[in-house]
Structure formats: structure tokens, C-alpha cells
Amino acid sequence: MNTVAIPRVAIVGGGFAGIAVALRLLRQAPMALHIDLIEPAATPGLGVAYGTPLAQHLINGVSKAISLFEEEPAHFTGWLARQVRAGAWAPPPGVAIEDSLPPRRLYGAYLQQTWAEETARLRPGLSLEHVRARAVGLRATAHGYAVSLADGRQRLADKVVLATGLMQRRADQLPFALGDAARRSPRYVADQWAGGAWHEVARDRRIVYLGAGLSALDGLISAEHAGFRGEHMAISRTGLGVNERRMPEPWPDFLHIPDGGLTLRQLLRQVHPQLRAMAAQRQDWQRIVPTLRLQVDTLWARASVQERARFVRKLRSWWDVALHRSAPEALAWQTRVKAGGRYRHAAGTLLAVDTLADGRLAVRWRARGSDAVQTLEADRVVNCLGFAFDWTQSHDPLARDVLARGLALPDPLGFGLQANRADCALLDAGGRPQPGLHAVGHPLRGVFWESNAVTEHVPQATKVARSLIAQLARPAAHAHEDRAGAAAPVAAG
Ligand SMILES: Cc1cc2nc3c(=O)[nH]c(=O)nc-3n(C[C@H](O)[C@H](O)[C@H](O)COP(=O)(O)OP(=O)(O)OC[C@H]3O[C@@H](n4cnc5c(N)ncnc54)[C@H](O)[C@@H]3O)c2cc1C
């Protein structure tokens, strides 16, 4: 029996974040290494965001910022330039490729092609398997971890990375009452990116969107593209809509953040005069967004839990719409529909969604500042309220197992899991970092606050891979026997 073990890393989740870690390990690991990419989907890298088939769903960040590789910042724009030369796509007139916001499906094609190329020519000693299964459990073993799979097998690994992405909200966690019949109705769209969500939408007369952000804009574009010509009605708590992404010069840095951090009130005392100065000078307010974005990490790291909670309560909605803006060409769909008198957006509180006798849906809601309950009849209701982050409320078997076994410490505000900022190693239930169990992306929302986009996932992947390589390069005190039987069937859980 071979006793020189090849280290094994299991990456749970093969969306963008998962493949970013895998590619980094494959490029940089100096030692022999096996990677299991545990992902049920046939095509790694796409996830919800880049799996859309519609060319009209656009990336919301500039091309020059979304290379898969930090050390090759022009990796994506170079690929895109080749697509342009081949006639596969063209940026809008007057927009440079570097500043363009291309279709998400094109970015998905870039991820697929890069993945295929980088995994087709592995250096000797490196191996990778795409394990087409869902992970349902994780436990620590004497030498590492065991990941249980939904099909009853398990994978042993020295190190594990959780890259599980966005979590759908549970029906019982919605901020309104969803009747059983409405929940089962094909007219209630819980996941607009799932196949069949827009079936026969051209026959509908009114669509109600619960929420009015980027997801609702995706929905409007999907519906119009499928031939819908009726009324779009969005209801959101704040009444804030989607902003077009402009790219003015960043406003000069002005924030002073002491070691002890800033309270929300102190932060606003620094921000408000700048906004007033910008308005006086007729400057685009979007100039302040990149200036503040650069400081979010420090602001969040130094803020107390109370101040973070205050930010989430009072400013989150405003910050989200200021930061997460739409490509102008995508927002133009909404502008056109609005100009034709077919788009309404109201601020209010959602109360309930039920079925009507004819099978359509009724949305009960209260407009902001009014006590009157209104009922809106809809042919289709699309949930655009965003995703869930609270692992303690999740029904996902893996999330439940990880917490039940004390392998992770939930964020006190319900934004994922606590981790070391330096290498994204998860803290265990006792608050101790666990080198060897890391996370990337959405599960780290509470650690970095902004942990939602490619621009955040790439540097996190670098940190995690660097840490794993350093750990694996240490003398193999924990070297264990050949794991030829690593995929042996065992009971899950
Ligand atoms: C509609 C939409 C548009 C977006 N547009 C942009 C954009 O333009 N630019 C940008 O930077 N960001 C965008 N984002 C944010 C996006 O989430 C990130 O950019 C990135 O794609 C997230 O990658 P991820 O791997 O963390 O998550 P996901 O893409 O959600 O992938 C997670 C993967 O983990 C798998 N998984 C989950 N649980 C398990 C388990 N237990 N076992 C095995 N596998 C599991 C899932 O199958 C999935 O494939 C968008 C998000 C959405 C929803």
C-alpha cells in the first residue's frame, strides 16, 4: 500500500467562487495535489448569475475588473477582444472593451472556456475530479474532513473550502404571508432563473414584482424578451429603484477612520458635507461610490456589532442601490416600458399573496404612509426579494450539519459564517480559527460586508489558495494512508 499520501482538497460548490479557488490551486500549488470539486451542476462556474441564456442580461461591473486571475488583469478583456474580432459580440458604440458591461452569458462562456483549458493540461502530480453531487454533511476526522454526499458516498479531504454561494429564501421566511395554493401555483415564481419560470408569459396582462432591484430588472427583461406586453408593477419597501451605472472619476478620498472605527452617525457626519459639496459643484453623485467602496472593508472591520446592525437597519437599502447599479443598456428596457406607460413602482409593505377563484394571484399590500390595504390582481407574481444569508435559519442539510457539529460560528447578524479576515479560515463554535476549513464568497458577507461580486471573490480565492498551499507544504505530520477507497459508499450524514 502506498503510504505517501497525495493531499486532497474538497471544494464544496462549483460556481464562480469554487472554480476561482480550484484554478488558483491548480496554477500555484507546488506539490502534488488532488482536488474534488463537489458541484451537482454539469457545468462548473456558471451558478445562477452566469447561467442565464439571455444575451440581454448584462454584467453589472466593468470588464477590466473581472478577470479570473489577479496576476493577469487583462485575461478577460483579452478574451473579450477575441470575441469582438470574431464577430460574436460588440460593445455599445463609443464604449471601450475595458469599460464595457457584456452579457452575463458571455462571461459564463469565458468561465467555461478558461475552466476547460486550465483543467485539460494539468501539471504532473495534479488531478481534479468534478464530483456531480450535492454535499449534505461535513465532519472532522483524525486527519482532515469527510464530506457526505447526497448519493450516499463520501469524500475524504485534508482541507475543505465552502463555496456554496447564494441561498434561496425559505417560503416561511418571506416578509409576507404566502398561501399554500399560491406557493404551489405556476403563477408564483420563486426562482425566476429556473427553467419554465416565464412559460407562456406573453399571454399575461399584469406581472407583479416583489422588490424593485436588479432581480426585478432581470425579470422585466426576461418577460419582455418572451413577448409580454402587459403591465409591470413593482412593489418595494423603500421605493428605491435601480440606478444606471456611470463611471465618473472617483471623488477624492476624504474619510478618516480611527483605529476604534466610526459610528454610523460619525460616518454620516463625514459623508454629508461631501455630498453637499458635490451637489453645489453639480458633480455626479456616483463619484462618491468608488471612494466609499474602497473604505468599506476597513469601516466594517472596525465597526462594533451594534454599529453594523444600525447600518443594516438604516442604510443598507441605500448603499445597495448606490453600489449595485445596472448596465445602461439593461436599464433602458425599463425606461422604454415606463415611457410606454407599462411600468409602475410603488413603495409599500407586502402583506400576502393568495390565489383568486380564476387561478390568478392576489397581492395584498399597503402603500407607504397609508393604512389602507390594497389588492392587486396579477397573472404572475415574481419574488425578487433577494437571497438568504442566515445559516442558522437554513434547511439545507449541509448548513445544518456544519453548525450542528460546531464546525462554524454563525455571524451574529445572520450574514453567513465568521472567519479569519486574513485567510478566510472559518471559526469553530468556540471562536477558534480552523486552518483547513475555509469559505469564499457569499458565506462571508458578515466578515467583509461586500462579498457578493466577482471583484471580491477573486482576491478571497487567492487568500484561501495561498493559505492552503502553505498548510499543505508544511511537513506532513498528518500524512495518512493512501485513500484509494475515498469514494466508498457510506451512509450520508
Ligand atoms: C442574477 C444575478 C446576477 C449577478 N450579476 C453579477 C454581476 O454582473 N457581476 C458580479 O460580480 N456579480 C454578480 N452576481 C453575484 C454573483 O453571485 C457572484 O458574482 C458569483 O457568481 C457568485 O458565485 P458563487 O460561486 O459564490 O455562488 P453561486 O453562483 O451561487 O454558486 C454556488 C454553487 O454552489 C453549489 N452548491 C451550493 N450548495 C452546495 C452543496 N451543498 N453541495 C454542492 N454544491 C453546492 C451550487 O450548485 C452553485 O453552483 C449576480 C448574482 C445574481 C443572482
The ligand as an SDF file (V2000), in Angstrom:
LIG
                    3D

 53 58  0  0  0  0  0  0  0  0999 V2000
  -28.9570   37.2470  -11.1180 C   0  0  0  0  0  0  0  0  0  0  0  0
  -27.5970   37.5830  -10.5940 C   0  0  0  0  0  0  0  0  0  0  0  0
  -26.7580   38.4000  -11.3210 C   0  0  0  0  0  0  0  0  0  0  0  0
  -25.4870   38.7110  -10.8520 C   0  0  0  0  0  0  0  0  0  0  0  0
  -24.6860   39.5200  -11.5890 N   0  0  0  0  0  0  0  0  0  0  0  0
  -23.4340   39.7720  -11.1780 C   0  0  0  0  0  0  0  0  0  0  0  0
  -22.5600   40.5770  -11.9600 C   0  0  0  0  0  0  0  0  0  0  0  0
  -22.9410   41.0790  -13.0090 O   0  0  0  0  0  0  0  0  0  0  0  0
  -21.2910   40.7900  -11.5010 N   0  0  0  0  0  0  0  0  0  0  0  0
  -20.8670   40.2510  -10.3120 C   0  0  0  0  0  0  0  0  0  0  0  0
  -19.6970   40.4450   -9.9430 O   0  0  0  0  0  0  0  0  0  0  0  0
  -21.6860   39.5170   -9.5470 N   0  0  0  0  0  0  0  0  0  0  0  0
  -22.9400   39.2560   -9.9450 C   0  0  0  0  0  0  0  0  0  0  0  0
  -23.7560   38.4960   -9.1740 N   0  0  0  0  0  0  0  0  0  0  0  0
  -23.2640   37.9820   -7.9000 C   0  0  0  0  0  0  0  0  0  0  0  0
  -22.8160   36.5250   -8.0620 C   0  0  0  0  0  0  0  0  0  0  0  0
  -23.4770   35.8380   -7.0690 O   0  0  0  0  0  0  0  0  0  0  0  0
  -21.3090   36.3780   -7.9650 C   0  0  0  0  0  0  0  0  0  0  0  0
  -20.6580   37.1550   -8.9230 O   0  0  0  0  0  0  0  0  0  0  0  0
  -20.7930   34.9500   -8.2050 C   0  0  0  0  0  0  0  0  0  0  0  0
  -21.2110   34.4630   -9.4130 O   0  0  0  0  0  0  0  0  0  0  0  0
  -21.2130   34.0540   -7.1020 C   0  0  0  0  0  0  0  0  0  0  0  0
  -20.5130   32.8640   -7.2320 O   0  0  0  0  0  0  0  0  0  0  0  0
  -20.6070   31.7670   -6.0960 P   0  0  0  0  0  0  0  0  0  0  0  0
  -19.8320   30.6110   -6.5760 O   0  0  0  0  0  0  0  0  0  0  0  0
  -20.2430   32.3270   -4.7840 O   0  0  0  0  0  0  0  0  0  0  0  0
  -22.1440   31.4440   -5.9810 O   0  0  0  0  0  0  0  0  0  0  0  0
  -23.1350   30.6970   -6.9460 P   0  0  0  0  0  0  0  0  0  0  0  0
  -23.0260   31.1950   -8.3160 O   0  0  0  0  0  0  0  0  0  0  0  0
  -24.4480   30.7630   -6.2390 O   0  0  0  0  0  0  0  0  0  0  0  0
  -22.6180   29.1760   -6.9770 O   0  0  0  0  0  0  0  0  0  0  0  0
  -22.6520   28.3480   -5.8530 C   0  0  0  0  0  0  0  0  0  0  0  0
  -22.6070   26.9170   -6.3220 C   0  0  0  0  0  0  0  0  0  0  0  0
  -22.5420   26.0870   -5.1810 O   0  0  0  0  0  0  0  0  0  0  0  0
  -23.3070   24.9360   -5.4170 C   0  0  0  0  0  0  0  0  0  0  0  0
  -23.7100   24.4020   -4.1170 N   0  0  0  0  0  0  0  0  0  0  0  0
  -24.4120   25.0330   -3.1530 C   0  0  0  0  0  0  0  0  0  0  0  0
  -24.5720   24.2130   -2.0910 N   0  0  0  0  0  0  0  0  0  0  0  0
  -23.9460   23.0450   -2.4150 C   0  0  0  0  0  0  0  0  0  0  0  0
  -23.7780   21.8170   -1.7420 C   0  0  0  0  0  0  0  0  0  0  0  0
  -24.2770   21.5930   -0.5310 N   0  0  0  0  0  0  0  0  0  0  0  0
  -23.0930   20.8300   -2.3810 N   0  0  0  0  0  0  0  0  0  0  0  0
  -22.5700   21.0380   -3.6160 C   0  0  0  0  0  0  0  0  0  0  0  0
  -22.7050   22.1840   -4.2960 N   0  0  0  0  0  0  0  0  0  0  0  0
  -23.3920   23.1790   -3.6970 C   0  0  0  0  0  0  0  0  0  0  0  0
  -24.4730   25.3930   -6.2680 C   0  0  0  0  0  0  0  0  0  0  0  0
  -24.9700   24.3280   -7.0480 O   0  0  0  0  0  0  0  0  0  0  0  0
  -23.8310   26.5000   -7.1210 C   0  0  0  0  0  0  0  0  0  0  0  0
  -23.4210   26.0320   -8.3710 O   0  0  0  0  0  0  0  0  0  0  0  0
  -25.0490   38.1910   -9.6110 C   0  0  0  0  0  0  0  0  0  0  0  0
  -25.8950   37.3710   -8.8760 C   0  0  0  0  0  0  0  0  0  0  0  0
  -27.1530   37.0590   -9.3610 C   0  0  0  0  0  0  0  0  0  0  0  0
  -28.0350   36.1640   -8.5580 C   0  0  0  0  0  0  0  0  0  0  0  0
  1  2  1  0
  2  3  1  0
  2 52  2  0
  3  4  2  0
  4  5  1  0
  4 50  1  0
  5  6  2  0
  6  7  1  0
  6 13  1  0
  7  8  2  0
  7  9  1  0
  9 10  1  0
 10 11  2  0
 10 12  1  0
 12 13  2  0
 13 14  1  0
 14 15  1  0
 14 50  1  0
 15 16  1  0
 16 17  1  0
 16 18  1  0
 18 19  1  0
 18 20  1  0
 20 21  1  0
 20 22  1  0
 22 23  1  0
 23 24  1  0
 24 25  2  0
 24 26  1  0
 24 27  1  0
 27 28  1  0
 28 29  2  0
 28 30  1  0
 28 31  1  0
 31 32  1  0
 32 33  1  0
 33 34  1  0
 33 48  1  0
 34 35  1  0
 35 36  1  0
 35 46  1  0
 36 37  1  0
 36 45  1  0
 37 38  2  0
 38 39  1  0
 39 40  1  0
 39 45  2  0
 40 41  1  0
 40 42  2  0
 42 43  1  0
 43 44  2  0
 44 45  1  0
 46 47  1  0
 46 48  1  0
 48 49  1  0
 50 51  2  0
 51 52  1  0
 52 53  1  0
M  END
$$$$
